[in-house]
Amino acid sequence: MHKKLYLFFSISILLGILSSCAFQNKQPTNLELLSAIENAYIDIAAKSKPAIVAIVVGHSDRRLNKSGSGFFFREDGYILTNDHIVHGGERFQVKLLDGSIHDAKLIGTDIITDVAVLKIDTDKKLSILPLADSDNVRVGQFAIAIGNPFQLAYTVTTGIVSGKSRTVLGGMPVIRYQNFIQTDAWINTGSSGGPLLNIYGEVIGINALIRKVENTPGPVRAGAGFAISSNLAINIGEKLIANGKIIRGYLGISMQEVPGGIRVDRVRYGTPAEKAGLQWRDIIYEYNGKKVSNNLEFQMLIAESPVGEESIIKVLRRGKERTLRATIVEMPPEMAGLPFEDDSVSWKTLGLAVRKLEKGDYERYTYLENSDRGVIVERVRENTPGFNAKIPRGALIITINDKEVSDVQTFEALLQSHKEVKELILEVKSSHGTEKLTLQLSE
């Protein structure tokens, strides 16, 4: 019996050794592993390049012409790129991998996230890049950047994801929503707008900026690279295609992260925050039922809040819990870094800048209905008839002295015809409801 058991174990051990040897013989060599990795990079570059474009932005002053990168993300010719590439441009052209050059139309741009969308019309079958879920990106994973740095077309560089949820632009008067992916893949001037890819050839981000090493001479930017996360980019891109612009909510505070939530460092006068009763040093810990713990998360929650909707804010004030209600308004243009010039009659006489009512407004402004007609108040200047009558931004002007306002031209014409009167009665619809407001005009 003992001999049989010994024989059985001996045979088992021998088979295990043989199996182990056979398994080891099948393991790839170091050279084979390197070759496989090399071929993977080559394959990703070859498959991705047809969807990537070089962008040239023309200005009336040729010295201001800019170039950058972008990529097709929809088969109907839509291109994702950066706002800072196209901002202020007058003409747009894109060059494809096959050398063909196409005129492009600027669909929309968003300075706050640095995302822009261009479009070309062509009968060619276009390659596109799929977008990954950037929430699943892991620090340490491989990253591949493709773009046109220094006009070196289709430059491919590799590295890793060095960090996530980075905020790198501080001390600016313009609100910025940042959720950058940091990478050590080499990107430089002209790389902006190009894709940052994972090993599956999916876009995890749009290359956007490089943190320059202090006192670096010349144009070289030899610092860490940052890409706009793909989830943020596609969200903004699709909204720009649908509406041509992004309408964001605004609360009106300066804030700082602290243990337990967000501390209010400043409350701006006349804003939803001030009207809701928020105070300096309040700690906001919940917004519309969601716990908040960092600035980026809280900023995005406010930005996505429908204009005119009441938001529930829970705060700690001197150790006691309080519940406040704020009616969110649209972010002022100056906070979004948007230039403003207006020579219209309404701006000069009433202090109101207006625009046409667009289809996206019905979704964004909760108090509007599809049957509503009029013009939207885009901006209100302080200490003017419109400001004194408490007409809010985002309000719909329906009539002037009982005469219907159908578009901006009609609004301007009606104002011109009433230039001799001392007061105007405007029918206005806003989060306060529909009301008639009297504007006292200066003589």
C-alpha positions in Angstrom: 0.0 0.0 0.0 2.8 2.4 0.9 4.7 1.6 -2.3 1.5 2.3 -4.4 1.1 5.7 -2.6 4.8 6.5 -3.2 4.5 5.6 -6.8 1.4 7.8 -7.2 3.0 10.8 -5.6 6.2 10.3 -7.6 4.3 10.3 -10.9 2.3 13.4 -9.8 5.4 15.3 -9.0 7.0 14.3 -12.3 3.9 15.4 -14.3 3.9 18.7 -12.4 7.5 19.3 -13.3 7.0 18.5 -16.9 3.9 20.7 -17.1 5.8 23.5 -15.4 8.6 23.2 -17.9 6.2 23.1 -20.8 4.5 26.2 -19.5 7.8 28.0 -19.0 8.8 27.1 -22.6 5.6 28.9 -23.8 6.4 32.1 -22.0 7.3 35.0 -24.3 10.9 36.3 -24.1 11.7 39.8 -23.1 12.2 40.7 -26.8 8.8 39.2 -27.7 7.2 41.2 -25.0 8.8 44.4 -26.1 7.8 43.6 -29.7 4.2 43.1 -28.7 4.1 46.4 -26.9 5.8 48.2 -29.8 3.3 46.7 -32.3 0.4 47.7 -30.1 1.5 51.4 -30.2 2.0 51.1 -33.9 -1.5 49.7 -34.4 -3.1 52.4 -32.2 -1.3 55.2 -34.1 -2.2 53.7 -37.5 -5.9 53.3 -36.6 -6.3 56.7 -34.9 -4.5 59.0 -37.4 -7.3 59.1 -40.0 -9.7 60.6 -37.4 -7.2 63.3 -36.4 -7.0 66.7 -38.1 -4.8 69.7 -38.2 -6.7 73.0 -37.7 -5.7 76.4 -39.1 -7.6 79.4 -37.7 -7.5 82.6 -39.8 -7.8 86.2 -38.6 -7.9 89.5 -40.5 -4.5 90.2 -39.0 -2.4 87.3 -40.4 0.0 87.7 -37.5 -2.8 86.3 -35.2 -3.4 83.1 -37.2 -3.3 80.0 -35.0 -2.9 76.3 -35.6 -3.8 73.2 -33.5 -5.3 69.8 -33.5 -8.7 68.1 -33.3 -10.4 64.9 -34.1 -13.7 63.6 -35.5 -16.0 62.2 -32.9 -19.1 61.9 -35.0 -19.4 60.5 -38.5 -21.4 63.5 -39.7 -18.3 65.6 -39.6 -18.2 67.1 -36.1 -14.7 67.8 -34.6 -13.8 68.3 -31.0 -11.0 70.7 -30.2 -10.0 73.5 -27.8 -11.7 76.9 -27.4 -8.3 78.6 -27.1 -7.4 77.4 -30.6 -10.5 78.8 -32.4 -11.4 81.7 -30.1 -11.7 84.9 -32.1 -11.1 83.2 -35.4 -12.8 84.3 -38.6 -12.0 81.4 -40.9 -11.4 77.8 -40.1 -9.8 75.0 -42.2 -8.9 71.4 -41.3 -6.4 69.2 -43.0 -7.0 65.4 -43.0 -4.5 62.6 -43.1 -4.9 62.2 -46.9 -3.8 65.8 -47.4 -7.2 67.1 -48.3 -8.2 70.6 -46.9 -11.7 71.5 -45.9 -13.4 74.7 -44.8 -15.0 74.2 -41.4 -17.8 75.9 -39.6 -17.6 76.9 -35.9 -20.6 75.2 -34.2 -19.9 76.5 -30.7 -17.3 77.2 -28.2 -17.1 77.3 -24.4 -14.3 79.3 -22.8 -15.1 77.9 -19.3 -14.1 74.3 -20.2 -11.9 75.2 -23.2 -14.0 73.0 -25.5 -15.1 73.9 -29.0 -16.8 72.1 -31.9 -16.1 72.5 -35.6 -17.9 70.8 -38.5 -17.0 70.0 -42.1 -19.3 68.9 -44.9 -17.9 66.2 -47.1 -19.0 63.1 -49.1 -16.0 61.2 -47.8 -16.5 58.4 -45.3 -14.9 59.8 -42.1 -13.1 57.9 -39.4 -14.0 58.7 -35.8 -12.4 58.1 -32.4 -14.5 56.4 -29.7 -14.6 58.2 -26.4 -13.8 56.2 -23.2 -15.5 56.7 -19.8 -12.9 59.0 -18.2 -14.2 58.2 -14.7 -12.6 54.8 -15.2 -9.2 56.2 -16.0 -6.5 55.0 -13.6 -3.3 56.7 -12.6 -0.4 54.8 -14.0 -2.1 53.5 -17.1 -0.6 54.0 -20.5 -1.4 57.2 -22.4 -0.8 58.0 -26.1 -1.0 61.6 -27.4 -1.3 62.4 -31.1 -1.3 65.9 -32.5 0.6 68.6 -34.5 3.1 70.2 -32.1 5.2 72.9 -33.9 3.4 71.9 -37.1 5.0 68.5 -37.0 2.0 66.6 -38.3 0.7 63.5 -36.6 3.4 63.4 -33.9 2.8 60.4 -31.6 4.1 60.4 -28.0 3.6 58.0 -25.2 3.6 58.0 -21.4 1.3 57.3 -18.5 -1.6 59.0 -16.7 0.2 60.9 -14.0 -2.9 62.2 -12.1 -6.6 62.9 -12.2 -9.1 65.7 -11.3 -6.3 68.3 -11.6 -7.1 72.0 -11.2 -4.2 74.1 -12.5 -5.6 77.6 -13.5 -6.0 79.7 -10.4 -6.3 83.4 -9.5 -8.5 84.3 -12.6 -11.6 86.5 -12.7 -13.2 84.0 -15.1 -14.9 80.9 -13.7 -13.2 77.7 -15.0 -14.6 74.2 -14.7 -11.6 71.9 -14.6 -11.2 68.2 -14.4 -7.9 67.7 -16.1 -6.1 64.4 -16.6 -2.4 64.9 -16.1 0.1 63.0 -18.3 3.8 62.9 -19.0 3.2 62.0 -22.6 5.0 64.8 -24.5 2.6 67.5 -25.8 3.5 71.0 -26.9 2.4 74.0 -28.8 0.1 72.7 -31.6 -0.8 69.6 -29.7 -3.8 71.3 -28.2 -7.1 69.8 -29.3 -5.6 66.4 -30.2 -6.6 63.2 -28.4 -5.1 61.5 -25.4 -5.7 57.8 -25.9 -5.7 54.6 -23.9 -4.4 51.3 -25.2 -7.7 50.5 -26.8 -7.5 53.6 -29.0 -10.2 55.3 -27.1 -10.1 59.0 -26.2 -9.7 59.6 -22.5 -9.1 63.4 -22.9 -8.4 66.4 -25.2 -4.9 67.7 -24.8 -5.3 71.3 -23.6 -2.3 72.8 -21.9 1.2 72.4 -20.6 2.5 73.7 -17.3 5.6 75.6 -18.2 8.8 75.2 -16.2 9.6 78.5 -14.7 12.2 80.6 -16.5 12.2 78.3 -19.5 13.7 80.3 -22.4 12.1 80.4 -25.8 8.7 78.9 -26.8 9.4 75.4 -25.5 6.9 74.3 -22.8 8.7 71.4 -21.1 6.3 70.7 -18.3 3.4 68.4 -17.2 0.7 68.0 -19.8 -3.1 68.3 -19.1 -6.0 67.0 -21.0 -9.7 67.8 -20.6 -11.5 64.6 -19.4 -13.5 62.9 -22.2 -16.7 62.8 -20.1 -16.6 66.6 -19.7 -15.6 67.1 -23.3 -18.4 65.0 -24.8 -21.0 66.5 -22.5 -20.1 70.1 -23.6 -19.6 69.0 -27.2 -23.1 67.6 -27.6 -24.7 70.6 -25.9 -22.8 72.9 -28.3 -24.1 71.0 -31.2 -27.7 71.1 -29.9 -27.8 74.7 -28.8 -24.6 76.5 -30.1 -23.9 77.7 -26.5 -23.8 76.6 -22.9 -26.2 78.1 -20.4 -25.0 77.6 -16.9 -26.4 78.2 -13.4 -24.9 80.7 -11.1 -25.0 81.1 -7.3 -22.6 83.9 -6.6 -20.1 82.9 -3.9 -16.4 82.5 -3.5 -15.5 79.3 -1.6 -12.9 77.0 -0.2 -12.7 73.3 0.6 -12.7 72.6 4.4 -13.3 69.4 6.4 -17.0 68.7 6.2 -17.9 70.6 3.1 -17.4 73.9 1.3 -16.8 77.1 3.2 -18.3 80.4 1.9 -15.6 83.0 1.8 -17.6 85.7 0.0 -21.2 86.3 -1.0 -21.7 88.7 -3.9 -24.4 91.3 -3.6 -27.6 90.8 -5.6 -26.9 87.2 -6.4 -29.0 84.1 -5.6 -26.6 83.3 -2.7 -27.2 86.7 -1.1 -31.0 86.5 -1.6 -31.1 83.0 -0.1 -29.4 84.2 3.0 -26.0 82.5 2.6 -23.4 84.2 4.9 -19.6 84.4 5.2 -18.1 81.3 6.8 -21.2 79.1 6.3 -20.1 75.6 5.5 -22.2 74.1 2.7 -22.4 70.3 3.1 -25.4 69.4 0.9 -26.8 70.7 -2.4 -30.1 69.4 -3.7 -29.7 66.2 -1.6 -26.1 65.5 -2.7 -23.2 65.7 -0.3 -20.5 68.1 -1.4 -16.9 68.0 -0.4 -14.8 69.7 -3.1 -15.0 72.8 -5.2 -15.0 71.2 -8.6 -18.0 68.9 -7.7 -20.0 71.8 -6.2 -19.2 74.1 -9.2 -20.5 71.5 -11.6 -23.7 70.9 -9.6 -24.5 74.6 -9.7 -23.6 74.9 -13.4 -26.0 72.0 -14.3 -28.8 73.4 -12.2 -31.7 74.7 -14.4 -32.0 78.5 -14.4 -35.1 79.6 -12.4 -35.2 76.4 -10.4 -35.1 76.5 -6.6 -32.1 74.7 -5.1 -32.0 73.4 -1.5 -28.7 74.2 0.2 -27.9 72.8 3.6 -25.2 74.6 5.7 -23.6 74.6 9.1 -23.6 78.0 10.7 -21.8 78.3 14.0 -22.3 74.6 14.5 -26.1 74.6 13.8 -27.7 73.1 10.7 -29.7 75.4 8.4 -31.7 74.8 5.2 -31.7 77.6 2.6 -33.4 78.0 -0.7 -31.8 79.7 -3.7 -33.3 80.4 -7.1 -30.4 79.8 -9.6 -29.8 82.4 -12.3 -27.8 82.3 -15.5 -24.1 82.9 -15.1 -23.2 86.5 -16.0 -21.1 86.8 -19.3 -18.3 88.5 -17.5 -17.9 85.6 -15.1 -17.7 83.3 -18.1 -15.0 85.4 -19.7 -17.2 86.5 -22.6 -16.4 89.8 -24.3 -19.3 92.2 -24.4 -20.0 95.0 -26.9 -23.4 96.4 -27.6 -24.4 99.5 -29.6 -28.1 98.6 -29.5 -30.9 101.1 -28.6 -32.0 98.8 -25.7 -28.5 98.8 -24.2 -28.1 102.5 -24.5 -31.5 103.5 -23.2 -32.6 100.7 -20.9 -29.3 99.0 -20.0 -30.6 95.7 -21.4 -28.9 93.5 -23.9 -31.3 91.0 -25.5 -31.0 88.1 -27.9 -33.4 85.9 -29.8 -35.3 83.1 -28.1 -33.6 79.8 -29.0 -34.8 76.2 -28.7 -32.3 75.4 -26.0 -33.9 78.1 -23.8 -37.1 76.1 -23.3 -35.1 73.3 -21.7 -32.7 75.5 -19.7 -35.2 78.0 -18.3 -37.8 76.2 -16.3 -40.3 79.0 -16.5 -40.5 79.0 -20.3 -43.0 77.0 -22.4 -42.8 76.1 -26.1 -45.6 78.5 -26.9 -43.7 81.5 -25.4 -42.5 84.2 -27.8 -40.2 87.2 -27.2 -36.6 88.1 -26.6 -34.3 86.9 -23.8 -32.4 89.4 -21.6 -28.8 88.5 -21.8 -27.3 91.2 -19.7 -28.4 94.0 -17.3 -26.3 97.0 -16.7 -26.3 98.5 -13.1 -28.1 101.8 -12.4 -30.1 101.8 -15.6 -33.9 101.7 -16.1 -33.8 98.0 -16.7 -31.8 97.4 -13.5 -33.9 99.7 -11.4 -37.1 97.9 -12.6 -35.5 94.6 -11.4 -35.5 92.8 -14.7 -33.4 89.7 -14.2 -31.0 88.1 -16.6 -32.7 85.3 -18.5 -36.1 87.0 -18.4 -38.3 86.9 -21.5 -39.6 90.2 -22.7 -43.0 89.6 -24.2 -44.4 93.1 -24.9 -43.6 96.8 -24.9 -46.5 99.0 -24.0 -48.8 96.1 -24.9 -47.2 95.6 -28.4 -45.9 92.1 -29.0 -42.1 91.6 -29.3 -41.5 88.8 -31.8 -37.7 89.2 -32.3 -34.7 91.5 -31.5 -35.4 93.7 -34.6 -39.0 94.3 -33.5 -37.8 95.1 -30.0 -35.3 97.7 -31.2 -37.9 99.2 -33.6 -40.5 99.6 -30.8 -37.9 101.2 -28.5 -37.0 103.6 -31.3 -40.6 104.5 -31.9 -41.1 105.3 -28.2 -37.9 107.3 -27.7 -39.8 110.4 -26.8 -41.8 108.9 -23.9 -40.8 109.1 -20.2 -41.7 105.6 -19.2 -42.2 102.1 -20.8 -44.2 99.2 -19.5 -42.6 95.8 -20.3 -44.4 92.5 -19.9 -41.7 90.1 -18.6 -41.7 86.4 -17.8 -39.1 85.1 -15.4 -38.7 82.8 -12.4 -41.0 85.4 -10.6 -43.8 84.6 -13.0 -45.3 86.9 -15.6 -45.5 90.6 -14.6 -45.7 94.1 -16.0 -42.8 96.3 -15.0 -42.6 100.1 -15.4 -39.3 101.6 -16.6 -38.7 105.2 -15.9 -36.6 106.8 -18.7 -34.4 109.8 -18.1 -35.4 113.0 -20.0 
